[in-house]
Amino acid sequence: MAAFAEGVPCWADVLLSDLAAGRRFYGELFGWTFQEIATDYGTFTRALLGGKDVAGLVPKPDGRMPTVWNIYFAAQDAAATAVRIREAGGRVITPPVWIDEFCVMATAADPGGAVFGIWQAGSHTGFARRGTPGSYGWTEVHTRQPRAVDAFYRAVFGYEMTPSAPTSAPPSAPSEPSA
């Protein structure tokens, strides 16, 4: 059985053009230590906090790509999840592929264009530490297409949506007394 239920955020990585600079920055910021891992697809860096996996640092395959954090949602069967993504109006950008024995990964986009990953655990189940300072704590999506995006995540992962409370407008300045 997988360490994370279907649809639960289970891993994050960042694409960087300079891994050494990323290790220095995140090491100083969060107290992370690092371990290099070689795969058939190249080398990536595991970020550890207290010896437990918290994130990955990955070299950009193309320097024109932005520096970006990716969030991965747990999937029991990445291929079946990719089918649900297409059927729900999303797009599979990178189809599911085994990364050695670590996991099956895929990249997709929701109908509003937000990009996310799918993670079917192998020997690497995902976060070993979360919810503490220096580790993963929260994911949210901002979209201009809430109906389509909400329906998408409900269909793909079974999410239930709870509307946010509307933000109140700041109080207006007191008016000047009239003469």
Phi, psi and chi 1 to 4 in degrees:
 res  aa     phi    psi   chi1   chi2   chi3   chi4
   1 MET       -  143.2  177.3  168.3 -144.8      -
   2 ALA   -71.3  156.9      -      -      -      -
   3 ALA   -73.0  -22.8      -      -      -      -
   4 PHE  -125.0  141.6  -66.4   89.6      -      -
   5 ALA   -69.5  156.9      -      -      -      -
   6 GLU   -49.9  128.4 -174.3   83.2   16.0      -
   7 GLY    84.8   -4.1      -      -      -      -
   8 VAL   -80.7  133.7  171.3      -      -      -
   9 PRO   -57.5  123.9  -24.7   35.3      -      -
  10 CYS  -127.0   -9.2   64.9      -      -      -
  11 TRP  -161.6  155.4 -171.0 -116.6      -      -
  12 ALA  -143.6  144.4      -      -      -      -
  13 ASP  -143.2  162.8   62.8   26.7      -      -
  14 VAL  -123.3  135.5   61.6      -      -      -
  15 LEU   -89.8  124.1  -68.6  174.3      -      -
  16 LEU  -129.8  146.5  -61.8  168.0      -      -
  17 SER   -85.6  -21.1   56.3      -      -      -
  18 ASP  -132.8   94.9 -175.1  -18.5      -      -
  19 LEU   -64.1  -36.8  -71.5 -179.7      -      -
  20 ALA   -62.5  -42.6      -      -      -      -
  21 ALA   -65.9  -38.9      -      -      -      -
  22 GLY   -63.6  -42.1      -      -      -      -
  23 ARG   -62.6  -43.5  -74.2 -170.1  -60.2  -88.7
  24 ARG   -61.6  -49.2  -79.5 -168.9  -52.9  -82.4
  25 PHE   -60.9  -55.8  176.3   77.5      -      -
  26 TYR   -71.9  -29.5  -68.8  110.3      -      -
  27 GLY   -63.5  -45.3      -      -      -      -
  28 GLU   -70.3  -40.6  -70.0  174.3   17.8      -
  29 LEU   -68.6  -47.1 -178.2   64.8      -      -
  30 PHE  -111.4   -7.2  -65.2  127.3      -      -
  31 GLY    78.1   21.9      -      -      -      -
  32 TRP   -73.7  148.9  -69.0   -6.8      -      -
  33 THR  -111.8  169.7   57.7      -      -      -
  34 PHE  -137.2  152.1  -56.7   96.5      -      -
  35 GLN  -138.7  127.9  179.0 -176.1   25.4      -
  36 GLU   -81.7  135.7  -61.4  -64.0  -44.9      -
  37 ILE  -125.1  126.2  -56.0  -69.7      -      -
  38 ALA   -97.7  132.8      -      -      -      -
  39 THR  -127.4  175.3   72.8      -      -      -
  40 ASP   -64.3  -18.1  -69.7  -19.1      -      -
  41 TYR   -99.5    3.2  -68.8   89.8      -      -
  42 GLY   122.1 -172.7      -      -      -      -
  43 THR  -100.8  140.0  -59.3      -      -      -
  44 PHE  -132.4  167.7   76.4   95.0      -      -
  45 THR  -115.8  124.5  -58.3      -      -      -
  46 ARG   -84.0  131.0  -69.9  171.3   55.4 -169.8
  47 ALA   -97.4  130.1      -      -      -      -
  48 LEU  -121.4  143.1  -52.3  164.7      -      -
  49 LEU  -127.2  117.2 -177.4   61.8      -      -
  50 GLY    61.3   31.9      -      -      -      -
  51 GLY    79.0    5.8      -      -      -      -
  52 LYS  -115.4  141.4  -64.6 -175.4  176.9 -175.8
  53 ASP   -59.4  129.2  -75.4  -41.7      -      -
  54 VAL  -125.6  -22.3  -68.4      -      -      -
  55 ALA  -173.3  174.9      -      -      -      -
  56 GLY  -126.7  149.8      -      -      -      -
  57 LEU  -117.3  124.9  -77.2   66.8      -      -
  58 VAL  -126.1  135.3 -178.8      -      -      -
  59 PRO   -70.0  139.9   21.6  -27.6      -      -
  60 LYS   -63.6  131.5  -70.3 -178.4 -169.4 -179.0
  61 PRO   -74.0  -17.6   21.4  -27.7      -      -
  62 ASP  -143.9  121.9 -179.2  -24.3      -      -
  63 GLY   -60.9  -17.2      -      -      -      -
  64 ARG   -78.2  -13.6  -63.0  171.4  -65.7  177.1
  65 MET   -70.9  149.4  -65.6  176.1   68.6      -
  66 PRO   -74.4  158.3   26.3  -32.3      -      -
  67 THR   -77.4  122.5  -63.2      -      -      -
  68 VAL  -150.2  144.7   61.7      -      -      -
  69 TRP   -88.0  135.4  -84.0   94.7      -      -
  70 ASN  -110.5  137.4  -60.1  -60.4      -      -
  71 ILE  -109.5  140.2 -169.9   71.3      -      -
  72 TYR  -116.3  136.6  -65.1   85.2      -      -
  73 PHE  -102.5  137.5  -61.0  110.9      -      -
  74 ALA   -64.6  140.0      -      -      -      -
  75 ALA  -136.1  133.4      -      -      -      -
  76 GLN   -73.3  -32.3  -55.4  -53.6  -52.1      -
  77 ASP  -142.4   99.5  179.6  -20.7      -      -
  78 ALA   -60.6  -36.5      -      -      -      -
  79 ALA   -64.9  -42.5      -      -      -      -
  80 ALA   -66.9  -37.6      -      -      -      -
  81 THR   -64.5  -40.1  -57.2      -      -      -
  82 ALA   -60.8  -38.9      -      -      -      -
  83 VAL   -63.2  -46.1  168.8      -      -      -
  84 ARG   -61.9  -36.9  -72.3 -164.5  -47.7  -86.5
  85 ILE   -60.0  -49.0  -72.9  167.2      -      -
  86 ARG   -63.1  -44.9  -71.9 -176.1 -170.2  100.7
  87 GLU   -64.2  -28.3  -70.6  173.1  -13.1      -
  88 ALA   -90.1    4.1      -      -      -      -
  89 GLY    96.3    8.8      -      -      -      -
  90 GLY   -91.3 -176.1      -      -      -      -
  91 ARG  -131.3  131.1 -175.6  169.1   51.2  102.1
  92 VAL   -89.4  116.3  174.9      -      -      -
  93 ILE   -85.5  -49.4  -61.7  166.1      -      -
  94 THR  -122.3  116.8  -54.2      -      -      -
  95 PRO   -65.9  161.0   17.5  -22.9      -      -
  96 PRO   -56.4  134.4  -24.8   34.6      -      -
  97 VAL  -144.4  138.7   62.6      -      -      -
  98 TRP   -71.4  132.6  -90.8  102.7      -      -
  99 ILE  -105.6   93.8  -52.9  -62.1      -      -
 100 ASP    46.8 -134.5  -65.8  -11.5      -      -
 101 GLU   -95.0    0.1   78.8  -77.5   -7.7      -
 102 PHE   -67.1  -51.3  -65.6  108.8      -      -
 103 CYS  -172.7  170.8   66.0      -      -      -
 104 VAL  -106.6  126.8  176.8      -      -      -
 105 MET  -119.7  150.4  -67.9  173.1   67.2      -
 106 ALA  -149.0  160.1      -      -      -      -
 107 THR  -123.8  138.8  -53.5      -      -      -
 108 ALA  -143.4  171.3      -      -      -      -
 109 ALA  -134.1  141.4      -      -      -      -
 110 ASP   -80.0  173.4   70.0   23.7      -      -
 111 PRO   -60.5  -21.8  -24.2   33.5      -      -
 112 GLY   -86.8   -5.4      -      -      -      -
 113 GLY    99.4   -3.0      -      -      -      -
 114 ALA   -69.7  129.8      -      -      -      -
 115 VAL   -95.0  140.2  175.6      -      -      -
 116 PHE  -149.6  168.6   62.2   92.2      -      -
 117 GLY  -113.1  160.8      -      -      -      -
 118 ILE  -114.0  140.3  -58.7  165.8      -      -
 119 TRP  -134.2  110.0 -173.4  -80.6      -      -
 120 GLN  -100.5  113.6  178.2 -176.9  -34.8      -
 121 ALA   -63.5  139.3      -      -      -      -
 122 GLY  -117.8 -123.4      -      -      -      -
 123 SER   -71.4  -19.9   64.5      -      -      -
 124 HIS  -105.8  109.1 -172.5  -30.2      -      -
 125 THR   -86.0  -13.3   57.2      -      -      -
 126 GLY   123.0 -149.7      -      -      -      -
 127 PHE   -55.9  132.3  -62.8  123.4      -      -
 128 ALA  -101.1  -14.4      -      -      -      -
 129 ARG  -142.2  134.6  173.1  174.9  -81.2 -176.4
 130 ARG  -156.3  159.9   58.5 -171.0  175.2  145.0
 131 GLY    77.3   11.5      -      -      -      -
 132 THR  -124.6  158.4   60.6      -      -      -
 133 PRO   -52.0  133.6  -29.0   37.6      -      -
 134 GLY    88.3    5.3      -      -      -      -
 135 SER  -133.5  173.3   67.4      -      -      -
 136 TYR   -57.3  141.2  169.4   81.0      -      -
 137 GLY  -138.5  -26.3      -      -      -      -
 138 TRP  -163.7  145.2 -175.2  -96.9      -      -
 139 THR  -136.7  137.9  -63.9      -      -      -
 140 GLU  -146.8  160.4   61.6 -176.2   64.1      -
 141 VAL  -120.8  135.2   63.8      -      -      -
 142 HIS  -107.8  129.9  -66.8  -94.3      -      -
 143 THR  -144.4  154.3 -177.8      -      -      -
 144 ARG   -94.2    0.4  -66.5  177.9 -173.6 -151.0
 145 GLN  -125.6   60.5  -60.3  176.8   26.4      -
 146 PRO   -60.7  -37.8   18.9  -28.9      -      -
 147 ARG   -63.8  -48.7  -74.6 -170.1 -177.5  111.6
 148 ALA   -66.0  -41.5      -      -      -      -
 149 VAL   -70.1  -43.1  169.4      -      -      -
 150 ASP   -60.1  -46.1  -73.7   -3.4      -      -
 151 ALA   -61.6  -37.7      -      -      -      -
 152 PHE   -61.5  -53.3  170.5   81.5      -      -
 153 TYR   -67.6  -30.1  -72.8  105.4      -      -
 154 ARG   -65.6  -45.2 -170.1  175.7  -61.1  110.5
 155 ALA   -69.8  -39.7      -      -      -      -
 156 VAL   -79.8  -45.8  174.5      -      -      -
 157 PHE  -117.7   -3.7  -64.2  115.7      -      -
 158 GLY    77.4   19.6      -      -      -      -
 159 TYR   -64.0  147.0  -70.2  175.9      -      -
 160 GLU  -106.4  136.3  -68.9  -60.4  -39.6      -
 161 MET  -100.6  140.1  -52.2  -53.6  166.5      -
 162 THR  -124.4  117.0  -55.4      -      -      -
 163 PRO   -62.2  144.4  -11.1   19.2      -      -
 164 SER   -75.3  151.5  -60.5      -      -      -
 165 ALA   -68.1  136.9      -      -      -      -
 166 PRO   -63.1  144.4   18.1  -23.6      -      -
 167 THR   -78.8  142.2   57.3      -      -      -
 168 SER   -86.8  149.3   59.1      -      -      -
 169 ALA   -71.8  147.9      -      -      -      -
 170 PRO   -63.3  149.5   18.3  -25.0      -      -
 171 PRO   -60.9  144.4   19.0  -25.2      -      -
 172 SER   -78.0  156.5   57.4      -      -      -
 173 ALA   -70.2  145.0      -      -      -      -
 174 PRO   -60.1  143.9   10.2  -14.1      -      -
 175 SER   -81.8  154.8   57.8      -      -      -
 176 GLU   -74.4  140.4  -68.0  -68.3  -39.2      -
 177 PRO   -63.3  142.0   10.2  -13.0      -      -
 178 SER   -85.2  152.3   56.2      -      -      -
 179 ALA   -92.0      -      -      -      -      -
